[in-house]
Amino acid sequence: MTDAAPEATADVVPGEITVTGLAQRQAWLDRDLPPIEQLRTDLWSIPVPIPNNPLRYTSAYAFAGPGGLTLIDCGWESEGGWDALVKGLAEIGGSIDDVRGVLVTHMHFDHIGLAGRVREASGAWIALHAADRDILAHPEYRVPETAGARRVAWLRYLGAPEEEIATIARPDSFERMSRVALPDRLLEDGERADVPGWSLFAVHTPGHTPGHLCFADGERRLFFAGDHVLPRITPNISASALGSRDPLGQFLTSLRAVRSRLAEEVMPAHEWRFRGLAERVDQLLAHHKARLEETLRAVEEHPGSPPWELASHLTWSRSWDQYGGHLRSQAVGETTAHLWHLVTLGRVVCTGDPGIYNPTA
């Protein structure tokens, strides 16, 4: 039996989005790593770098309380990431040995990557939602050879050319997946998180991953958003072979569900802290509405095309020929998520393998 989450919603009239993580934003503009910051008496943010990635870093949040430190996320597994986390904890007066638990927002490597190493060093527990645990434990994810075969089949389903499949599905790219730590504890929606001194509750927000969790403290009006709501960019919502058949639909529902939460400050995993949860949710909903309309136009103008082809006809932040490898496959995965949602809405139909999309008659 779990505690019930306290009421933390209200009718919200959107206002402006206000940057509260000023040092984080300035570091972003300077293309630098932001500083470690004390956010409350017993709460700090520690940036953990992500190698060769435009996101640059993950913000790990450290809570100090009786019995030691509890983290929300811990960053990408690399020597640089480990050093940043160790030094960050030392700067706030603690150490890896003091970590009693890691609350992981979701299964992606820049959030859970270091969790296993933290557990080995301190004996800390790892908590995750069951939907993400099930994917991490699945042989088609965890066993490199099986994962590689599944990835090749998926890329072919998307309509990827064989030469691009060879580039993206390199055998060495699957070894990392087998090292991801499996959780000791599972957290469900509305369950109170084990963070002494805090009234922190899990909020299940599927979309970015099936088991994505945010964490909300209604008393302090803080919302730890993971990758669900970011201040500048839209989280990548991709179709996948092991995930939901409508991840975008789940994401849009999850956005609407958190829109009216009372949040004095939003603590995302990337970029910077901000106020204006409702306003940012409205921006994300509007973005995906426009993206769905653009995707539908692409299907109407290029009927009988697979996702790989349709993605090239959409608007991206750079020209399509500048996308390659993993970045291109992510873009196609996002396109497919929009196509699947259009299928759910009855606007397009999908047939064949690879998947071919046409407008409904």
GICOR-V904181 format. One record per residue. N is the residue number from 1. RES is the residue in one small letter. SS is DSSP state (alpha for helix, beta for strand, coil for the rest). OMEGA is omega in radians with two decimals (none if undefined). Layout:
n=N res=RES ss=SS omega=OMEGA
n=N res=RES ss=SS omega=OMEGA
This chain:
n=1 res=m ss=coil omega=-3.08
n=2 res=t ss=coil omega=3.05
n=3 res=d ss=coil omega=3.05
n=4 res=a ss=coil omega=3.13
n=5 res=a ss=coil omega=3.11
n=6 res=p ss=coil omega=3.12
n=7 res=e ss=coil omega=-3.09
n=8 res=a ss=coil omega=3.14
n=9 res=t ss=beta omega=3.11
n=10 res=a ss=coil omega=3.00
n=11 res=d ss=coil omega=-3.03
n=12 res=v ss=coil omega=3.01
n=13 res=v ss=coil omega=-3.06
n=14 res=p ss=coil omega=3.04
n=15 res=g ss=coil omega=3.13
n=16 res=e ss=coil omega=3.00
n=17 res=i ss=coil omega=-3.10
n=18 res=t ss=beta omega=3.09
n=19 res=v ss=beta omega=3.05
n=20 res=t ss=coil omega=3.08
n=21 res=g ss=coil omega=-3.04
n=22 res=l ss=alpha omega=3.13
n=23 res=a ss=alpha omega=3.09
n=24 res=q ss=alpha omega=-3.12
n=25 res=r ss=alpha omega=3.13
n=26 res=q ss=alpha omega=3.08
n=27 res=a ss=alpha omega=3.09
n=28 res=w ss=alpha omega=-3.14
n=29 res=l ss=alpha omega=-3.13
n=30 res=d ss=coil omega=-3.09
n=31 res=r ss=coil omega=-3.11
n=32 res=d ss=coil omega=3.05
n=33 res=l ss=coil omega=-3.12
n=34 res=p ss=coil omega=3.14
n=35 res=p ss=coil omega=2.92
n=36 res=i ss=coil omega=-3.08
n=37 res=e ss=beta omega=2.99
n=38 res=q ss=beta omega=-3.01
n=39 res=l ss=beta omega=3.04
n=40 res=r ss=beta omega=-3.10
n=41 res=t ss=coil omega=-3.05
n=42 res=d ss=coil omega=-3.10
n=43 res=l ss=beta omega=3.12
n=44 res=w ss=beta omega=2.96
n=45 res=s ss=beta omega=-3.12
n=46 res=i ss=beta omega=3.12
n=47 res=p ss=beta omega=3.11
n=48 res=v ss=beta omega=-3.02
n=49 res=p ss=beta omega=3.04
n=50 res=i ss=coil omega=-3.07
n=51 res=p ss=coil omega=3.00
n=52 res=n ss=coil omega=-3.09
n=53 res=n ss=coil omega=-3.11
n=54 res=p ss=coil omega=3.06
n=55 res=l ss=coil omega=3.02
n=56 res=r ss=coil omega=-3.07
n=57 res=y ss=beta omega=2.96
n=58 res=t ss=beta omega=3.06
n=59 res=s ss=beta omega=2.98
n=60 res=a ss=beta omega=3.14
n=61 res=y ss=beta omega=-3.08
n=62 res=a ss=beta omega=3.11
n=63 res=f ss=beta omega=3.07
n=64 res=a ss=beta omega=3.14
n=65 res=g ss=beta omega=3.10
n=66 res=p ss=coil omega=3.10
n=67 res=g ss=coil omega=3.08
n=68 res=g ss=beta omega=-3.06
n=69 res=l ss=beta omega=3.01
n=70 res=t ss=beta omega=-3.12
n=71 res=l ss=beta omega=2.79
n=72 res=i ss=beta omega=-3.08
n=73 res=d ss=coil omega=-3.10
n=74 res=c ss=coil omega=2.98
n=75 res=g ss=coil omega=-3.08
n=76 res=w ss=coil omega=3.10
n=77 res=e ss=coil omega=3.03
n=78 res=s ss=coil omega=3.12
n=79 res=e ss=alpha omega=3.09
n=80 res=g ss=alpha omega=3.10
n=81 res=g ss=alpha omega=3.12
n=82 res=w ss=alpha omega=3.13
n=83 res=d ss=alpha omega=-3.14
n=84 res=a ss=alpha omega=3.14
n=85 res=l ss=alpha omega=3.14
n=86 res=v ss=alpha omega=-3.13
n=87 res=k ss=alpha omega=3.12
n=88 res=g ss=alpha omega=3.10
n=89 res=l ss=alpha omega=3.09
n=90 res=a ss=alpha omega=-3.12
n=91 res=e ss=alpha omega=3.13
n=92 res=i ss=coil omega=3.06
n=93 res=g ss=coil omega=-3.13
n=94 res=g ss=coil omega=3.11
n=95 res=s ss=coil omega=3.07
n=96 res=i ss=alpha omega=-3.14
n=97 res=d ss=alpha omega=-3.10
n=98 res=d ss=alpha omega=-3.07
n=99 res=v ss=beta omega=-3.11
n=100 res=r ss=beta omega=-3.13
n=101 res=g ss=beta omega=3.10
n=102 res=v ss=beta omega=3.02
n=103 res=l ss=beta omega=-3.08
n=104 res=v ss=coil omega=-3.12
n=105 res=t ss=coil omega=3.11
n=106 res=h ss=coil omega=-2.89
n=107 res=m ss=coil omega=-3.07
n=108 res=h ss=coil omega=-2.95
n=109 res=f ss=alpha omega=3.14
n=110 res=d ss=alpha omega=3.10
n=111 res=h ss=alpha omega=-3.07
n=112 res=i ss=alpha omega=-2.96
n=113 res=g ss=coil omega=-3.08
n=114 res=l ss=coil omega=-3.03
n=115 res=a ss=alpha omega=-3.14
n=116 res=g ss=alpha omega=-3.14
n=117 res=r ss=alpha omega=3.07
n=118 res=v ss=alpha omega=-3.14
n=119 res=r ss=alpha omega=3.12
n=120 res=e ss=alpha omega=-3.07
n=121 res=a ss=alpha omega=-2.99
n=122 res=s ss=alpha omega=-3.04
n=123 res=g ss=coil omega=-3.11
n=124 res=a ss=coil omega=2.98
n=125 res=w ss=beta omega=3.09
n=126 res=i ss=beta omega=-3.14
n=127 res=a ss=beta omega=-3.07
n=128 res=l ss=beta omega=3.05
n=129 res=h ss=coil omega=-3.07
n=130 res=a ss=alpha omega=-3.09
n=131 res=a ss=alpha omega=3.08
n=132 res=d ss=alpha omega=3.06
n=133 res=r ss=alpha omega=-3.09
n=134 res=d ss=alpha omega=3.10
n=135 res=i ss=alpha omega=-3.14
n=136 res=l ss=alpha omega=-3.10
n=137 res=a ss=alpha omega=-3.06
n=138 res=h ss=coil omega=3.14
n=139 res=p ss=alpha omega=-3.14
n=140 res=e ss=alpha omega=3.02
n=141 res=y ss=alpha omega=-2.89
n=142 res=r ss=alpha omega=-3.11
n=143 res=v ss=coil omega=-3.01
n=144 res=p ss=alpha omega=-3.10
n=145 res=e ss=alpha omega=3.14
n=146 res=t ss=alpha omega=3.13
n=147 res=a ss=alpha omega=3.13
n=148 res=g ss=alpha omega=3.13
n=149 res=a ss=alpha omega=3.11
n=150 res=r ss=alpha omega=-3.14
n=151 res=r ss=alpha omega=3.12
n=152 res=v ss=alpha omega=3.14
n=153 res=a ss=alpha omega=-3.14
n=154 res=w ss=alpha omega=3.14
n=155 res=l ss=alpha omega=3.08
n=156 res=r ss=alpha omega=3.09
n=157 res=y ss=alpha omega=3.13
n=158 res=l ss=alpha omega=3.14
n=159 res=g ss=coil omega=-3.13
n=160 res=a ss=coil omega=3.04
n=161 res=p ss=coil omega=-3.08
n=162 res=e ss=alpha omega=-3.13
n=163 res=e ss=alpha omega=3.10
n=164 res=e ss=alpha omega=3.07
n=165 res=i ss=alpha omega=-3.14
n=166 res=a ss=alpha omega=3.14
n=167 res=t ss=alpha omega=-3.04
n=168 res=i ss=alpha omega=-3.03
n=169 res=a ss=coil omega=3.09
n=170 res=r ss=coil omega=-3.11
n=171 res=p ss=alpha omega=-3.08
n=172 res=d ss=alpha omega=-3.10
n=173 res=s ss=alpha omega=-3.08
n=174 res=f ss=alpha omega=-3.11
n=175 res=e ss=alpha omega=-3.13
n=176 res=r ss=alpha omega=-3.10
n=177 res=m ss=alpha omega=-3.09
n=178 res=s ss=alpha omega=-3.11
n=179 res=r ss=coil omega=-3.07
n=180 res=v ss=coil omega=-3.10
n=181 res=a ss=coil omega=2.99
n=182 res=l ss=coil omega=-3.03
n=183 res=p ss=coil omega=3.01
n=184 res=d ss=coil omega=-3.10
n=185 res=r ss=beta omega=3.07
n=186 res=l ss=beta omega=3.14
n=187 res=l ss=coil omega=3.10
n=188 res=e ss=coil omega=3.13
n=189 res=d ss=coil omega=3.11
n=190 res=g ss=coil omega=-3.12
n=191 res=e ss=coil omega=3.12
n=192 res=r ss=beta omega=3.13
n=193 res=a ss=coil omega=-3.11
n=194 res=d ss=coil omega=3.11
n=195 res=v ss=coil omega=-3.09
n=196 res=p ss=coil omega=3.11
n=197 res=g ss=coil omega=-3.12
n=198 res=w ss=coil omega=3.05
n=199 res=s ss=coil omega=-2.97
n=200 res=l ss=beta omega=-3.08
n=201 res=f ss=beta omega=3.11
n=202 res=a ss=beta omega=3.08
n=203 res=v ss=beta omega=-3.10
n=204 res=h ss=beta omega=-3.09
n=205 res=t ss=coil omega=-3.11
n=206 res=p ss=coil omega=3.14
n=207 res=g ss=coil omega=3.07
n=208 res=h ss=coil omega=2.87
n=209 res=t ss=coil omega=-3.13
n=210 res=p ss=coil omega=-3.09
n=211 res=g ss=coil omega=-3.08
n=212 res=h ss=coil omega=3.10
n=213 res=l ss=beta omega=2.82
n=214 res=c ss=beta omega=3.09
n=215 res=f ss=beta omega=-3.05
n=216 res=a ss=beta omega=2.98
n=217 res=d ss=beta omega=-3.09
n=218 res=g ss=coil omega=-3.14
n=219 res=e ss=coil omega=3.14
n=220 res=r ss=coil omega=3.13
n=221 res=r ss=coil omega=3.07
n=222 res=l ss=beta omega=-3.11
n=223 res=f ss=beta omega=3.12
n=224 res=f ss=beta omega=-2.84
n=225 res=a ss=beta omega=-3.06
n=226 res=g ss=beta omega=3.07
n=227 res=d ss=coil omega=-3.05
n=228 res=h ss=coil omega=3.13
n=229 res=v ss=coil omega=3.11
n=230 res=l ss=coil omega=-2.98
n=231 res=p ss=coil omega=-3.01
n=232 res=r ss=coil omega=-3.05
n=233 res=i ss=coil omega=3.04
n=234 res=t ss=coil omega=3.10
n=235 res=p ss=coil omega=3.11
n=236 res=n ss=coil omega=3.08
n=237 res=i ss=coil omega=-3.01
n=238 res=s ss=coil omega=2.93
n=239 res=a ss=coil omega=3.10
n=240 res=s ss=coil omega=-3.09
n=241 res=a ss=coil omega=-3.07
n=242 res=l ss=coil omega=-3.04
n=243 res=g ss=coil omega=3.13
n=244 res=s ss=coil omega=3.05
n=245 res=r ss=coil omega=3.06
n=246 res=d ss=coil omega=-3.11
n=247 res=p ss=alpha omega=3.13
n=248 res=l ss=alpha omega=3.08
n=249 res=g ss=alpha omega=3.09
n=250 res=q ss=alpha omega=-3.12
n=251 res=f ss=alpha omega=-3.13
n=252 res=l ss=alpha omega=3.09
n=253 res=t ss=alpha omega=3.13
n=254 res=s ss=alpha omega=3.09
n=255 res=l ss=alpha omega=-3.12
n=256 res=r ss=alpha omega=-3.10
n=257 res=a ss=alpha omega=-3.11
n=258 res=v ss=alpha omega=-3.01
n=259 res=r ss=coil omega=-3.02
n=260 res=s ss=coil omega=3.09
n=261 res=r ss=beta omega=3.03
n=262 res=l ss=coil omega=-3.10
n=263 res=a ss=coil omega=3.08
n=264 res=e ss=coil omega=3.11
n=265 res=e ss=beta omega=3.08
n=266 res=v ss=beta omega=-3.11
n=267 res=m ss=beta omega=-3.13
n=268 res=p ss=beta omega=3.13
n=269 res=a ss=coil omega=-3.12
n=270 res=h ss=coil omega=3.12
n=271 res=e ss=coil omega=-2.98
n=272 res=w ss=coil omega=3.10
n=273 res=r ss=coil omega=-3.10
n=274 res=f ss=beta omega=2.94
n=275 res=r ss=beta omega=3.13
n=276 res=g ss=coil omega=-3.12
n=277 res=l ss=alpha omega=-3.10
n=278 res=a ss=alpha omega=-3.13
n=279 res=e ss=alpha omega=-3.14
n=280 res=r ss=alpha omega=3.06
n=281 res=v ss=alpha omega=3.13
n=282 res=d ss=alpha omega=3.10
n=283 res=q ss=alpha omega=-3.14
n=284 res=l ss=alpha omega=3.10
n=285 res=l ss=alpha omega=3.13
n=286 res=a ss=alpha omega=3.12
n=287 res=h ss=alpha omega=-3.07
n=288 res=h ss=alpha omega=3.04
n=289 res=k ss=alpha omega=3.12
n=290 res=a ss=alpha omega=-3.12
n=291 res=r ss=alpha omega=3.08
n=292 res=l ss=alpha omega=3.11
n=293 res=e ss=alpha omega=3.11
n=294 res=e ss=alpha omega=3.13
n=295 res=t ss=alpha omega=3.09
n=296 res=l ss=alpha omega=3.10
n=297 res=r ss=alpha omega=3.13
n=298 res=a ss=alpha omega=3.11
n=299 res=v ss=alpha omega=-3.14
n=300 res=e ss=alpha omega=-3.11
n=301 res=e ss=alpha omega=-3.12
n=302 res=h ss=coil omega=-3.10
n=303 res=p ss=coil omega=3.11
n=304 res=g ss=coil omega=-3.10
n=305 res=s ss=beta omega=3.03
n=306 res=p ss=coil omega=-3.13
n=307 res=p ss=alpha omega=-3.09
n=308 res=w ss=alpha omega=3.12
n=309 res=e ss=alpha omega=-3.09
n=310 res=l ss=alpha omega=-3.14
n=311 res=a ss=alpha omega=-3.11
n=312 res=s ss=coil omega=-3.13
n=313 res=h ss=coil omega=3.13
n=314 res=l ss=coil omega=3.12
n=315 res=t ss=coil omega=3.11
n=316 res=w ss=coil omega=-3.09
n=317 res=s ss=coil omega=3.04
n=318 res=r ss=coil omega=-3.13
n=319 res=s ss=coil omega=-3.03
n=320 res=w ss=alpha omega=-3.12
n=321 res=d ss=alpha omega=3.07
n=322 res=q ss=alpha omega=3.07
n=323 res=y ss=coil omega=3.10
n=324 res=g ss=coil omega=3.05
n=325 res=g ss=alpha omega=-3.07
n=326 res=h ss=alpha omega=-3.13
n=327 res=l ss=alpha omega=3.12
n=328 res=r ss=alpha omega=-3.14
n=329 res=s ss=alpha omega=3.06
n=330 res=q ss=alpha omega=3.13
n=331 res=a ss=alpha omega=3.12
n=332 res=v ss=alpha omega=3.07
n=333 res=g ss=alpha omega=3.10
n=334 res=e ss=alpha omega=3.07
n=335 res=t ss=alpha omega=-3.14
n=336 res=t ss=alpha omega=3.09
n=337 res=a ss=alpha omega=3.09
n=338 res=h ss=alpha omega=3.10
n=339 res=l ss=alpha omega=3.13
n=340 res=w ss=alpha omega=3.13
n=341 res=h ss=alpha omega=3.07
n=342 res=l ss=alpha omega=3.04
n=343 res=v ss=alpha omega=3.12
n=344 res=t ss=alpha omega=3.14
n=345 res=l ss=coil omega=-3.13
n=346 res=g ss=coil omega=-3.10
n=347 res=r ss=coil omega=3.09
n=348 res=v ss=beta omega=3.07
n=349 res=v ss=beta omega=3.14
n=350 res=c ss=beta omega=3.11
n=351 res=t ss=beta omega=2.96
n=352 res=g ss=coil omega=3.10
n=353 res=d ss=coil omega=0.25
n=354 res=p ss=coil omega=-3.13
n=355 res=g ss=coil omega=3.12
n=356 res=i ss=beta omega=-3.03
n=357 res=y ss=beta omega=3.07
n=358 res=n ss=beta omega=3.04
n=359 res=p ss=beta omega=3.04
n=360 res=t ss=coil omega=-3.09
n=361 res=a ss=coil omega=none
